[in-house]
């Protein structure tokens, strides 16, 4: 071997060793970048070199495990989370913050954006709530919506309460809390407005009301302070003479019932008869019970102007506003005889002279059987109640007091007491002692003719009312 050949061999041996060493140093690695795994063979000495060999150039915000400067001597897997541009919308401050981060959980991303989340805060991705501590399985840029929990102070019908909520609106906060709002409830803030801890929410719950109007019932819920405002809200108007119960200015009724009364009036003109009156004059030459008409009566005629009021179609009043007499009435004049004429009849077991026969209903009574539950031993004139004492209606009393009457089947009695019988003045009560009443029993006679015996003063009118 020549010297030149030896020199060439000596020069090539280190180079061959380096090449052989490089070939022997190649190793298999698993590289996972943002969740995507690949198998690579690398001759790099460090993690950064291995990543660079597959085209992954790390930035300061990227996350890599093991660290980029680590030797590959003991490494079989490299996990890389590349940083991405992420935007965070803050519902409270109404601001949008852009960050570049490799953080995977919402909580970490918020911290990167300078927001320290608290318990009760809510984070949303694409409108859906996601857990604060759960890694997001999202690659690339995206927007997170951050809603911090805020205190909502509620005054409901005078009762105050407060709670923390991350709802995006007042309505959502009430719904999450189980506070149901229905049509008619009054809120001091818009249902869609955001939650403001400095602005208390006043809720006045609507009351159930039943309005009866125009022939039908309407059930509503309202919070208006007066009846009139409730009617206005549902479009019910009171026109002209219409009114409501309770009145428009009154507060809402405790029983929840409101009635609307529709009122109309009509003016009518109608002809009316004016009745005539009868004047009775006494004539002692004419027998008692006989009459003569001196002047025949005639009704007059008038025209009346009437105002008729209807409420819900039913007439409730009719008032006369004006009357014009077209013809005056002619009053009747009648002469009644007062001459007493005596007649004779066989009655009461003897012939009797009487002045008038009258048909009556006859009953019987005694001191303790007068129908009052109390014993009255004396008559209206102070005499003792017994057989022979008669009682008549008060309308006959002035004419028949202390006169005798023949009652067939009873005998002759004297009118000394008063009483009454339902439905008629033509009645007479036959007196007995209690013992006599017990023996004879209660007696009632219908259509019994009795005879007025007198005495009567001359000119007495025996026309009994």
ABEGO torsion letter per residue (X at the ends): XBAAAAAAAAAAAAAAAAAAAAAAABBBBBBBBGGBBBBBBBABABAAAAAAAAGBBBBAABBBOBBAABBAAABABBBBBBBBBBBBBBAAAGBBBBBBBABABAAAAAAAAGBBBBBGBBBBBGGBBBBAABBBBBBEBBBBBBBBBBBBBBBBGGBBBBBBBABABAAAAAAAAGBBBBBGBBBABBAABBBBAABBBBBBBBBBBBBBBGGBBBBBBBABABAAAAAAAAGBBBBEABBBOBBAABBBBAAGBBBBBBBBBBBBBBBBBBBBBBBBBBBAABBBGBBBBABBBBBBBBBBBBBBBBBGGBBABBBBABBBBABBBBBBBBBBBABBBBBBBBBGGBBBBBABBBBBBBBBBBAABAGAGBBBABBAAGBBBBBGBBBBBAAAAAAABGBBBBBBGAEBBBBABBBBBBGBABBBBBBBBAAAAAAAEBBBBBGBBBBBAOBBBBGBBABBX
